[in-house]
Amino acid sequence: MLGCYHGINPGMGWLFAVALGLQEKSRRAVLLSIVPITLGHAAAIALVVALAQYAAPSLSYERFKVAAAILLVGFGVYRLVRARHPRWVGMRVGFSGLTLWAFLMATGHGAGLMLLPVLLPDRAMGPAGSMEMGHMVATPSHAPWIVTAGVHSLGYLVVTVLVALLVYERLGLRLLRTSWLNFDLVWAIALTVTGLIVLVV
Amino acid sequence: MLLKPDPTFYPSAKAAMEAPPEKLAYVAMLNATGDGRPDALAVVDVDPESNAYCRVVGQVEMPGAGDELHHFGWNACSAALCPYAPHPHIERRYLIVPGLRSSRIHVIDTKPDPREPHIVKVIEPEEMIRRAGYSRPHTTHCGPDGIYMSALGSPSGDGPGGVFVLDHYTFDVLGQWEVDRGSQYFAYDFWWHLGHDVMVTSEWATPNMIEGGLDPQLLLDGKFGHQLHFWDLRRRKHLQSVDLGSEQQLVLELRPAHNPTKTHGFVGVVVSLKDLSSSIWAWHRDNGAWEVKKVIEIPAEPADPELLPEMLKGFKAVPPLLTDIDLSLDDRFLYASCWGTGELRQYDVSDPFNPRLSGSVRIGGIARRAPHPRNPSASLNGGPQMVEVSRDGRRVYFTNSLYRTWDDQFYPDGINGWLVKADAGPNGGIAIDSKFLLEFSDRRPHQVRLQGGDASSDSYCYP
C-alpha cells in the first residue's frame, strides 16, 4: 500500500521516466528508466528496514517504539518546516545517476521510515502497515528484510509503470497542473501523525 | 506552500500558450534625472476591459537611489515542475529585481495585492561579493533547482563576470556557479537547454568598460564581447566557446528554443564594425560540437548627419542597434528591437536557419523619430528596446530605454520614456495597438515582466 502511494507521487519517479521518454521520443526510454529508479527506491527502503531489523534485537519493545516515534515525528516536522530537493542532477542521467537520484529522493522523503511501525518487535503495534505486512514481521529477527523491502518495491514498481505509461501514452502532462497534489506535505503530516500514534499505542 | 501546483506553471511551452491573457505588467523604471530619487518598479494595467487600461496603477520605490534597475525575473516558474528537482508547490510570487549599477538585489512580493507590490528583502552588494565574488547583477532566470543570475564583473569592476545562484526558498546567495570557467571572461546574458543540461552565456563587457558610457575607441578596436560560451549545466563546466569574429561587437540577448528537446537558439549582435549592421545568429549542436551561423542581417540606414548625434555624424548612417530579441513560446516568431533605427521586426523562424521577415512596426528612432498612432503629430525619441511577448504570442510590449549613460550618447536630448504594445496575428504580422501608449514623465522604462509569466520568464523540461 505504501509502495503504491510512493508510486503515484510524481516526485518519486514516474514523472522522471515520462520526461526521459518525451525527450527521447520513445516508450522504451520510459520503461528502461524505471528500472534504475525502482532499484534506487528499493535500496532506500531496504536500508531503513535492514537497519531497523538489525537494531531490533538489541532494543526492547519500548525503546524501539520510542526511537521509531522520534524518528518519524522528527523527520515529519523537519519536512514540514524545510522543503528540500536534490540540486546536483539534470536531465541527462545514466543508469547509476537515476538509481542514486531515486535513492536520494526516497531517503529525503523519509519513504522507508513509514515501515518502522510495521517492524516493531511485537505484534501489538501501530496501525500504519499492520494489515499489509504484520504477519511477516511477527518475529522480526527471522523476517527477511529483503522481503519487506521487496514487497514494498513491487507495489511501487507496478504503480510507477502503470502511471508512467498512462501519462506518456494517453493523458499527457497537462494533468500535472491540477492533479499534482502536495504529496510531500501529506506525507510529512502522515509521518508525524504515525510517529505520535506509535508512541501512544 | 500550496496544495496544488501554482496555476501559472505549465509543463511545456506549448501548454503555456493556453494561459489566459495577462492583466498586469511590471516595468523597471530608471530615474535618470539625477535628483537623488530612487528607481522604481511600476505596475501597469494591461487589461483592455479595465478603465485603468494602459495606466500605472501601482509603484514601489527602491530604498536607495542610483540602482539602475534593468532586467529582473520571478522567484519561481514552470521549471519547478522539472522531474529531477520537483517543487511545484512553491508560488510564483516574488520578483527578483537587481540594480545593475548598485549591485543591490531587491526581492519584491507581489502578493497579496499584485497591484501593490512591496519589498521584503534586500540583498546588499557585500553579501553577493562575499558569497559569490561578483558584482553588477543582470539577468535572472528561475531554474529547476534555484534562482540563477548573471553578473557583469568582479567587485572591482573588472572581469570575470559570471553566474551565481540564490536559494529559491530563502533567497540566500549560494555562491558562484562556475566550477571551471575555461576561457570565459566577459558576461552578460545566460539561458539554457534544460533537456540537454547545457547553459549558454554571452558577452557584453566588464563594468569598467561600460559604466562611463560607450567608449568609441574600445568599440572600434573590437574590445567588446564577441563570443558565445556553452557549458555543462550539471557539472558547471565550460565546454566550448564560439567566436563570432571580433568585428561582431556586443553579443547580447540569448533566446534558446523553449522546446527542451531542441538544441538551437538565437543571439543578437548589436553592431558589426564592417558596416554598422546588426545581426542575429542561430546556434545549434552538430555531432556534439556547437556551431553558430549568421541568419539575419539588418543593415544601417543612411541619414542626414544633421539628425545624428556626435558619435554617428561621420558615418552618415544610423545603425539598427539591435539590443533585444524575444522568441514566442511556440519557437515560431522571433522579435528584434532596432533601438537605433526605431523599428521592431518580427521574423518567422519556423526554420531557424532560414528566417523570413514577417512583420515590422516603426516608432521613435535616432533620425526618424516616428510617432505613435495615438498621437501622430508628436515625434517620439528612443526606439524599441526591451521587448516582451505574452504567453499566447498575441501581444508584444516594448520600452525605449537602454542603459543610462549609453542612452545619452545616442539620444542626446534625453530619452522620454514610453511603453508601447503591438498585436501579433496568429500567423504572423504585427501592428501597433493605437490605444496603448504609456508615456513616463520622469523615469525611463526598461524590462517588462507580465503577470503569470511571459515568453522569457519560464523554462520547461517537457516538450
Contacts between the chains, C-beta under 8 A, distances in Angstrom:
chain1	res1	chain2	res2	distance
A	10	B	83	7.6
A	10	B	86	6.5
A	11	B	86	4.4
A	15	B	83	4.5
A	15	B	86	7.0
A	16	B	83	3.9
A	16	B	84	6.3
A	18	B	83	7.6
A	19	B	82	7.7
A	19	B	83	4.3
A	19	B	461	5.8
A	19	B	462	6.0
A	22	B	261	7.5
A	22	B	462	5.6
A	22	B	463	5.4
A	23	B	195	5.1
A	23	B	260	6.9
A	23	B	261	5.7
A	23	B	463	7.3
A	25	B	261	7.5
A	82	B	169	7.8
A	83	B	1	7.1
A	83	B	87	6.2
A	83	B	89	8.0
A	83	B	90	7.9
A	83	B	169	6.6
A	85	B	85	4.5
A	85	B	86	6.4
A	85	B	87	5.3
A	85	B	145	7.0
A	86	B	84	6.8
A	86	B	85	5.8
A	86	B	145	7.5
A	87	B	85	6.6
A	87	B	145	4.6
A	87	B	146	7.0
A	88	B	234	7.2
A	89	B	84	4.1
A	89	B	85	6.7
A	89	B	234	7.0
A	90	B	84	6.5
A	90	B	194	7.8
A	90	B	197	3.7
A	90	B	233	5.9
A	90	B	234	3.7
A	91	B	82	7.8
A	91	B	83	7.9
A	91	B	84	6.7
A	91	B	194	6.1
A	91	B	195	5.3
A	91	B	196	7.0
A	91	B	197	5.7
A	91	B	260	7.3
A	91	B	461	6.6
A	92	B	196	6.6
A	92	B	197	4.6
A	92	B	234	7.1
A	93	B	84	7.4
A	101	B	84	6.6
A	173	B	11	3.9
A	173	B	12	6.8
A	173	B	15	7.4
A	173	B	462	5.3
A	174	B	11	6.8
A	174	B	15	5.6
A	176	B	5	6.5
A	176	B	11	5.3
A	176	B	81	6.0
A	176	B	88	7.2
A	177	B	4	7.9
A	177	B	5	5.8
A	177	B	7	7.0
A	177	B	9	6.9
A	177	B	10	6.9
A	177	B	11	7.3
A	177	B	15	7.8
A	178	B	4	6.7
A	180	B	4	6.7
A	180	B	5	5.1
A	180	B	81	7.8
A	180	B	88	5.5
A	181	B	3	6.4
A	181	B	4	6.4
A	182	B	1	6.9
A	182	B	2	6.7
A	182	B	3	4.9
A	182	B	4	7.1
A	182	B	89	4.7
A	184	B	89	7.5
A	185	B	1	6.4
A	185	B	3	7.0
A	185	B	89	7.2
